[in-house]
Amino acid sequence: MNGRAVQFEVTPSVEAGRLQVGFRAMFETAGARVSWHPGTRTARSVGGQSTVEVTNGSPLARLNGQPVKMETAATIRESRMIVPLRFFARATGAALYWDSETRMALVQTTERVLAERTAE
């Protein structure tokens, strides 16, 4: 992302023809704050002008309260929420490129979607 490698706790994988990545790893790398809500099994990201919520087993996410269909359902693997990388790009307005030679996805975010971290 933005020329830097993203550190994943769960290795990205291809499922149903879609690259699946860790929700927390992607959104925190983009500067957002991520929280987990165990009662509903929902992950939430707040950053910049965006709030994103995904629930385990659902192909519908919420972006600023509005439903957004993902290519595949959010899932939990190794205690981490996994979502399609293309969904992350759409939710943040990032550009997504696939380098077929290196088999790497390249993500370029814009300044407007990056959140400034605040002291907690």
Secondary structure, DSSP 8 states (H G I E B T S, - for coil): -TTS----SS--EEETTEEEEEHHHHHHHTT-EEEEETTTTEEEEEETTEEEEEETT-SEEEETTEEEE-SS--EEETTEEEEEHHHHHHHHT-EEEEETTTTEEEEE--GGG-------
